[in-house]
Each structure stands twice: as C-alpha cells, then as structure tokens.
C-alpha cells in the first residue's frame, strides 16, 4: 500500500528523464543542495516533488527571450547553451 504523501512524488529516473540528465548528475545536484530531494523508506531513496521540479524549470527559463508561441528565439539560444 502506497503512502498518499509519496503518490505525487517523482523518482530519480523520472526526474532524470524530465531534465535530460544522467541519474548520477541528479543525485549529485541533490547532495549539493541544488535540487530538493526527500528521503523515503528504510533505504533512504530519493523522491522529488513535482512542484519543485516545475518551479525549478520555470526559474531556469527566466530571462531567456521567447517569441510569441513561447519557444526560445534562435539567436539567444546559442548564448544560453554556451553559458550552461
């Protein structure tokens, strides 16, 4: 029987796929405090709140110029990628 508190939480694998990063990168970010993880169960498995991930993505996209349909403009995308 699953806990209702963890029903809305995402696993390392799910968040890794959303963010397009390796699971070890996500774990390292969690250890460094760059992304909030919650430990559950006796093994201390990491779980992430979907709201936290959404907020992180929104914060990450602040300041990136977009066109009317919400996609990044081509000329600024290269600068963004290089800066990451």
C-alpha positions, 0 to 999 in steps of 0.5 A, spaced: 500 500 500 502 506 497 503 512 502 498 518 499 504 523 501 509 519 496 503 518 490 505 525 487 512 524 488 517 523 482 523 518 482 530 519 480 529 516 473 523 520 472 526 526 474 532 524 470 528 523 464 524 530 465 531 534 465 535 530 460 540 528 465 544 522 467 541 519 474 548 520 477 548 528 475 541 528 479 543 525 485 549 529 485 545 536 484 541 533 490 547 532 495 549 539 493 543 542 495 541 544 488 535 540 487 530 538 493 530 531 494 526 527 500 528 521 503 523 515 503 523 508 506 528 504 510 533 505 504 533 512 504 531 513 496 530 519 493 523 522 491 522 529 488 516 533 488 513 535 482 512 542 484 519 543 485 521 540 479 516 545 475 518 551 479 525 549 478 524 549 470 520 555 470 526 559 474 531 556 469 527 559 463 527 566 466 530 571 462 531 567 456 527 571 450 521 567 447 517 569 441 510 569 441 508 561 441 513 561 447 519 557 444 526 560 445 528 565 439 534 562 435 539 567 436 539 567 444 539 560 444 546 559 442 548 564 448 544 560 453 547 553 451 554 556 451 553 559 458 550 552 461 
